[in-house]
């Protein structure tokens, strides 16, 4: 993969549109069921009620982290 990136870096663009499909299904498969999401928020994050506000807060924190990471590594975002 590194060789591919080195040889074709000027032709490659990484666009990340779908957090839930890529990360949850591929990397955090334990969060693919509702009861596991509730466990994660209650016991790991410490949120007693998993509601729209809690999910939005987590989404905004993640979005801010991604934007900061991209800015600090000179990675353009679309």
HUDALIN-V401090 format. One record per residue. N is the residue number from 0. RES is the residue in one small letter. SS is DSSP state (2 for helix, 1 for strand, 0 for the rest). BURIAL is # if it has 16 or more other ideal C-beta (glycine too) atoms within 10 Angstrom, else .. D_CENTER is the distance of its C-alpha to the mean C-alpha in Angstrom with 2 decimals. Layout:
n->N res->RES ss->SS burial->BURIAL d_center->D_CENTER
n->N res->RES ss->SS burial->BURIAL d_center->D_CENTER
This chain:
n->0 res->x ss->0 burial->. d_center->21.42
n->1 res->x ss->2 burial->. d_center->22.31
n->2 res->x ss->2 burial->. d_center->25.64
n->3 res->x ss->2 burial->. d_center->24.20
n->4 res->x ss->2 burial->. d_center->21.98
n->5 res->x ss->2 burial->. d_center->25.08
n->6 res->x ss->2 burial->. d_center->27.43
n->7 res->x ss->2 burial->. d_center->25.47
n->8 res->x ss->2 burial->. d_center->23.14
n->9 res->x ss->2 burial->. d_center->24.95
n->10 res->x ss->2 burial->. d_center->24.29
n->11 res->x ss->0 burial->. d_center->20.60
n->12 res->x ss->0 burial->. d_center->17.87
n->13 res->x ss->0 burial->. d_center->14.17
n->14 res->x ss->0 burial->. d_center->12.63
n->15 res->x ss->0 burial->. d_center->9.07
n->16 res->x ss->0 burial->. d_center->9.72
n->17 res->x ss->0 burial->. d_center->8.37
n->18 res->x ss->2 burial->. d_center->4.89
n->19 res->x ss->2 burial->. d_center->7.37
n->20 res->x ss->2 burial->. d_center->9.75
n->21 res->x ss->2 burial->. d_center->8.34
n->22 res->x ss->2 burial->. d_center->6.19
n->23 res->x ss->2 burial-># d_center->8.37
n->24 res->x ss->2 burial->. d_center->11.49
n->25 res->x ss->2 burial->. d_center->11.39
n->26 res->x ss->0 burial->. d_center->10.05
n->27 res->x ss->0 burial->. d_center->10.12
n->28 res->x ss->2 burial->. d_center->13.03
n->29 res->x ss->2 burial->. d_center->14.57
n->30 res->x ss->2 burial-># d_center->12.46
n->31 res->x ss->0 burial->. d_center->13.86
n->32 res->x ss->0 burial->. d_center->16.98
n->33 res->x ss->2 burial->. d_center->17.67
n->34 res->x ss->2 burial->. d_center->19.67
n->35 res->x ss->2 burial->. d_center->17.03
n->36 res->x ss->2 burial-># d_center->14.60
n->37 res->x ss->2 burial->. d_center->17.66
n->38 res->x ss->2 burial->. d_center->18.43
n->39 res->x ss->2 burial-># d_center->15.06
n->40 res->x ss->2 burial-># d_center->15.44
n->41 res->x ss->2 burial->. d_center->19.17
n->42 res->x ss->2 burial->. d_center->19.68
n->43 res->x ss->2 burial->. d_center->16.72
n->44 res->x ss->2 burial->. d_center->15.61
n->45 res->x ss->0 burial->. d_center->19.17
n->46 res->x ss->0 burial-># d_center->18.87
n->47 res->x ss->0 burial->. d_center->22.07
n->48 res->x ss->0 burial->. d_center->21.38
n->49 res->x ss->0 burial-># d_center->18.20
n->50 res->x ss->0 burial->. d_center->18.89
n->51 res->x ss->2 burial->. d_center->17.51
n->52 res->x ss->2 burial->. d_center->17.82
n->53 res->x ss->2 burial->. d_center->15.80
n->54 res->x ss->2 burial->. d_center->12.90
n->55 res->x ss->2 burial->. d_center->13.27
n->56 res->x ss->2 burial->. d_center->13.50
n->57 res->x ss->2 burial->. d_center->10.26
n->58 res->x ss->2 burial->. d_center->8.56
n->59 res->x ss->2 burial->. d_center->10.81
n->60 res->x ss->2 burial->. d_center->10.21
n->61 res->x ss->2 burial->. d_center->6.52
n->62 res->x ss->2 burial->. d_center->7.93
n->63 res->x ss->2 burial->. d_center->10.83
n->64 res->x ss->2 burial->. d_center->9.34
n->65 res->x ss->2 burial->. d_center->7.92
n->66 res->x ss->2 burial->. d_center->11.38
n->67 res->x ss->2 burial->. d_center->13.21
n->68 res->x ss->2 burial->. d_center->12.03
n->69 res->x ss->2 burial->. d_center->13.03
n->70 res->x ss->2 burial->. d_center->16.18
n->71 res->x ss->2 burial->. d_center->17.15
n->72 res->x ss->0 burial->. d_center->16.92
n->73 res->x ss->0 burial->. d_center->18.61
n->74 res->x ss->0 burial->. d_center->15.96
n->75 res->x ss->0 burial->. d_center->16.67
n->76 res->x ss->0 burial->. d_center->14.31
n->77 res->x ss->0 burial->. d_center->15.47
